[in-house]
Amino acid sequence: MNDHVEIERWAITANIKKEIPYGPGGKETKIGTNHFKGGAKVYIIGAYFGMCEDIIAVGQHRKTGKYVRCVIRANNIEKMRVKQLYSKSILEMLKDYHPGGASITTSKRDSEDWMAIIPVWCEKHF
């Protein structure tokens, strides 16, 4: 008999913007972020609500292809949707992850609430 119980884990799934403005006045653009290619799929698993600018993303690194967890600006993502996480490597990476000062989403409802608030942050702060 198997006593192992799977716990549902939900997150916002989004894509990194292909062109991201940067520099003085945002006059220049770059493709993707330092860690993720433009168009890459990332999972938004956390946020720093005090700053309302930064989110915690998990995705495949642009050079190594390995899954990485890092903090990115909320305005660097687009095409948000809520999905259940199934990837064993991502679930294993998140199993004991407790960042100081950040909130982590695990439920579908939390993810839906965050998906509604992140665009509001972007309007106010960027």
C-alpha positions as CSV (number, residue, x, y, z in Angstrom):
1,M,0.0,0.0,0.0
2,N,1.3,3.4,-1.0
3,D,1.2,6.0,1.8
4,H,2.7,8.7,-0.4
5,V,0.1,11.5,-1.0
6,E,0.6,13.9,-3.8
7,I,-0.2,17.5,-2.8
8,E,-1.6,19.8,-5.5
9,R,0.6,22.8,-6.3
10,W,-0.6,25.7,-8.5
11,A,1.3,28.6,-10.0
12,I,0.9,31.4,-12.5
13,T,2.4,30.3,-15.8
14,A,3.7,33.1,-17.9
15,N,6.0,34.0,-20.7
16,I,9.0,36.3,-20.6
17,K,8.6,39.3,-22.8
18,K,10.6,39.0,-26.0
19,E,11.6,42.7,-25.9
20,I,12.2,44.4,-22.6
21,P,13.0,48.1,-22.4
22,Y,16.0,49.1,-20.3
23,G,18.4,52.0,-19.8
24,P,17.7,55.7,-19.4
25,G,14.0,56.2,-20.2
26,G,13.7,52.7,-21.5
27,K,15.0,53.7,-24.9
28,E,17.0,50.5,-25.5
29,T,15.6,47.0,-25.6
30,K,17.0,43.6,-24.8
31,I,15.8,40.2,-25.7
32,G,14.5,38.4,-22.5
33,T,16.2,38.7,-19.1
34,N,19.7,37.7,-17.9
35,H,18.4,34.3,-17.0
36,F,15.5,33.6,-19.4
37,K,15.1,33.8,-23.1
38,G,12.4,36.0,-24.6
39,G,9.3,33.9,-24.9
40,A,10.4,31.3,-22.3
41,K,7.8,29.8,-20.1
42,V,8.2,30.5,-16.4
43,Y,6.2,29.6,-13.3
44,I,5.6,32.5,-10.9
45,I,5.7,30.8,-7.5
46,G,6.2,33.8,-5.2
47,A,6.4,37.5,-4.7
48,Y,7.7,40.2,-2.5
49,F,4.5,42.2,-1.6
50,G,6.3,45.0,0.2
51,M,8.0,46.1,-2.9
52,C,5.2,45.2,-5.4
53,E,7.8,45.0,-8.2
54,D,9.6,41.6,-7.9
55,I,8.3,38.1,-8.4
56,I,10.0,34.7,-7.9
57,A,10.1,32.7,-11.2
58,V,11.2,29.2,-12.0
59,G,12.1,28.3,-15.6
60,Q,14.8,26.9,-17.8
61,H,18.0,29.0,-17.8
62,R,18.7,30.6,-21.2
63,K,22.2,29.0,-21.4
64,T,22.2,25.8,-19.4
65,G,18.6,24.7,-20.0
66,K,18.5,23.6,-16.3
67,Y,15.6,24.8,-14.1
68,V,16.6,27.8,-12.0
69,R,14.7,29.9,-9.5
70,C,15.3,33.6,-9.5
71,V,13.7,37.0,-8.8
72,I,12.6,39.0,-11.8
73,R,10.7,42.2,-12.3
74,A,6.9,41.8,-12.6
75,N,6.8,43.8,-15.8
76,N,9.0,41.3,-17.6
77,I,6.2,38.7,-18.0
78,E,3.2,38.5,-20.3
79,K,0.4,36.0,-21.2
80,M,-0.3,34.9,-17.6
81,R,-2.5,31.9,-16.8
82,V,-3.0,29.7,-13.8
83,K,-2.0,26.0,-14.1
84,Q,-1.3,23.1,-11.9
85,L,2.4,22.1,-11.6
86,Y,3.2,18.6,-12.6
87,S,6.9,18.7,-13.4
88,K,8.7,16.5,-10.9
89,S,11.9,18.5,-11.1
90,I,10.1,21.8,-10.4
91,L,8.1,20.3,-7.5
92,E,11.3,18.8,-6.0
93,M,13.0,22.2,-6.3
94,L,10.1,23.9,-4.4
95,K,9.6,21.3,-1.8
96,D,11.6,22.9,1.0
97,Y,11.8,26.5,-0.4
98,H,11.0,29.2,2.1
99,P,12.4,32.5,1.1
100,G,12.7,35.2,3.8
101,G,10.2,38.0,3.3
102,A,8.4,36.5,0.3
103,S,5.0,35.0,0.0
104,I,4.7,31.7,-1.9
105,T,1.7,30.6,-3.8
106,T,0.5,27.0,-3.6
107,S,-3.2,27.0,-4.2
108,K,-5.3,27.7,-7.3
109,R,-7.1,30.6,-5.6
110,D,-3.9,32.3,-4.5
111,S,-2.5,32.0,-8.0
112,E,-5.7,33.5,-9.5
113,D,-5.6,36.4,-6.9
114,W,-2.0,37.1,-7.8
115,M,-2.7,37.0,-11.5
116,A,-5.2,39.8,-11.0
117,I,-2.9,41.9,-8.9
118,I,0.4,41.7,-10.8
119,P,-0.9,43.9,-13.7
120,V,-2.0,46.5,-11.1
121,W,1.6,46.5,-9.8
122,C,3.0,47.1,-13.2
123,E,0.7,50.0,-13.9
124,K,1.6,51.7,-10.6
125,H,5.4,51.0,-10.5
126,F,6.7,50.8,-14.0
